[in-house]
Amino acid sequence: MKPVAKEGSNGHWVSTWAASAQGAYPTGSVIAQPDLSIAIPDAPMGLHNQSFRMVVRPALWSSRFRLRISHVFGDRPLALRGVQLALHAGGGACLPDTRVALPDMDIGAGQAVWTQAVDLPWLHEQALPWMSGRALTFSACVKGFSGPITWHAKSMATSYVSPPGDLLAAADDSEIRFPHTTTSTFFIDAIDAWLPEPCHAVVAFGDSLTDGTATTLNGHDRWTDVMQRQTWAAGHRQVAVVNAGIGGNQVAGPLPAMGPWRGGPAAAERIYRDVLSLSGVQTVLWLQGINDFSENGQADVATVVQAMHGAIDQMRSRGLRVIGATIPSALGSHRPGHGGAEQDARRRAFNDEVRKGNLFEEYADVDAALTDEISGRLREQFNGDSTLGEAGDGVHPNRAGHAAIADRFSKVYFRQALC
């Protein structure tokens, strides 16, 4: 049995997972986050002589991967030791005999660095069809202090951190040395797989409607996850649907006076890092704008449209197919910054621009799927919190709403992409 898609053979790198870096812990919008005050007692100093184990799910599998480690919000060099990649066994544990060591890494403040390619000797061609939905663990220990931790706050999946002072946990298959859990992702922001030429990535770009607020924790039922499974069910194993959403993100904002913003850099500013710098991308699915029109954003429609045009031009200049979307309603929401009539008027005006074809050549009518025509609000069957089992906030659709979003995008995407 021979590992597949070796670099140098007929293949290329394809990004198969992402978690866009949005700031330094704890700036961000988290979901069901445990108290990390014992694991990280001093946020500006970060992790201290400490191990972490991040659980990640590649959309497509190969016997060869590389990982991008982001320290873009760091203020000092980051020293990673005992770097390991392994098959996730469940909880904070690795499957025995699957750990593969990577070289130590020293990353300068403000930098993001790809690891060298790493081969998984236990993964062979015959096993690949059975790997869909499985996860890898990326483990390492921080020597000294990490300083501010570059992170993705809302990962909707559980990862693990050792107590401060435990440098050896990363090299242990067991979960015993990782008592602390997080629903966020530290340091790693992208994974590439070496895959045959027909394989490619579809990047979903946006805010919390893409990042997954109100979906099921560890349920992997964001609309991007649903769309990935739809492509598998249709027999298309060459497509990786990658999630580059950030909760709270804005297209043109945030306002300079707001300081460090929980939603990270504006979409127009992060387009290169989170889309164009990823590998093997052919299509971008863009659902965004509601935060720009909120009380926190206060942008007019023309400003958002202009910022989107600039980003769309960049993507099209790279030969990418761009599919946009209308924005569903937040009318009547009790979530701070949302719910007002003025926000809804700007949202509807933006949707008019989308439907007229003034922004995107193709678009998914997400608004028509999620917004009730009579009340003008998020449909009742979609207004719930699948994460905590609570009432919905009127902005974020539940897991059923995400399935409806996936259905709208899939119908547009499959018109051309896989004919």
Secondary structure, DSSP 8 states (H G I E B T S, - for coil): ---SS-TTSS-EEEEEEE----EETT-S--SS----TTTSS-TTT--EEEEEEEEE--SS--SEEEEEEEETT-SS-EEEEEEEEEEEEETTEE-TT--EE---EEE-TTEEEE---EE-TT--GGGGGG-TT--EEEEEEEEEE--S-EEES--SS-EEE--TT--SGGG-S-STT--EEESSEESEEEEEEEE-TT-EEEEEEESHHHHTTTS-TTT--SHHHHHHHHHHHTT-TTEEEEEEE-TT--SS---GGG-S-TT-S-HHHHHIIIIITSSSEEEEEEE--TTTTSTTT---HHHHHHHHHHHHHHHHHTT-EEEEE-----TT--STT---HHHHHHHHHHHHHHHTTSS-SEEE-HHHHHB-TTT-SB-GGG-EETTTTEE--SSS--HHHHHHHHHHHHHHHHHHTT-
